[in-house]
């Protein structure tokens, strides 16, 4: 492409400071250095993690920055030494890297690759600890190693998954975070077996993906828990078989669930990020074998608690990041499953807007009628 090796000026939504509206700015995006890929972002979705950092509650939040981490696009150019992708490839940027070489990747026990984590956590690139975004020479920090609320972004080559070029980017962008996280929490982290009873706390995008994953795994009952009773009608389409609104009961929600499941569920999933709900999710599990998976991200400084006896009597507390999926290896597989109509994606998209409407999109995200908003980044 004619832009290779050149600085690209394009539009991006800049978070200048916490809790202030995002501003559409003309930003300069430097060419990729060694081990980096510059991607033209065509579609980006909004996730509550973006809103969390924007709120100022994220201890790693840096300003000014370009948020966004759930997107899809096309490789514009690559830096020195990049061989796995080339210009023209369709890709999904992945905040969870996979280098396939570090101790963590080689362990085979987790997806939490550590190669570029220190750099991405500091809002910079690994090779030189500098930013690739700027406005008139003033650097803008990267976010989660992705920064997809920009028409062009620069990511590490270990953080980009090459996908089927026939896949619709305006749909599969969701596989960069929420849907994958929910499915993987069930399939990889909990390993739910056929016949299991499952409880899902929080019926947003991630919670619904957990329900979908549980249904696919053969769960006999999928109990959805949410304080918005309107969500049950939608949740039924994703595999939820029963619904509880904690506001309708005086007893603690864990006691309600234990009573209705003959001692507790086999698996529970907390998809909110509320530490008191995390406790309820553990305590609604069956003694001896019940497993609770923490999927939601709690605010900085929050701590979880329960009586040790809950664990002594055989319950297991686990956590998951990106659903345990290895990004570069398995996101293409998820895209293929979508193309084969084996998993839902379209059904999570409730609104379609453009980049310049991003503040409106965040307002929608916080409303009860929105699952995912997808932004057309090039309009």
Secondary structure, 3 states (H helix, E strand, C coil): CCCCCCCEEEEEEEECCCCCCCEEEEEEECCCCCCEEEEEEEEEECCHHHHHHHCCCCCCCCCCECCCCEEEEEEEEECCCCCCCCCCCEEEECCCCCCCCCHHHHHCCCCCCCCCHHHHHCCCCCCCCCCCEEECCEEEECCCCCCCCECEEEEEHHHEEECCCCCCHHHHHHHHCHHHHHHHHHHHHHCCCCCCEEEEECCCHHHHHHHHHHHHCCCCEEEEECCCCCHHHHHHCCCCCEEECHHHCCCCHHHHHHHHCCCCECEEEECCCCHHHHHHHHHCECCCCCEEEECCCCCCCCCCCCCHHHHHCCCEEEECCHHHCCHHHHHHHHHHHHHCCCCCCHHHEEEEEEHHHHHHHHHHHCCCCCCEEEEECCC
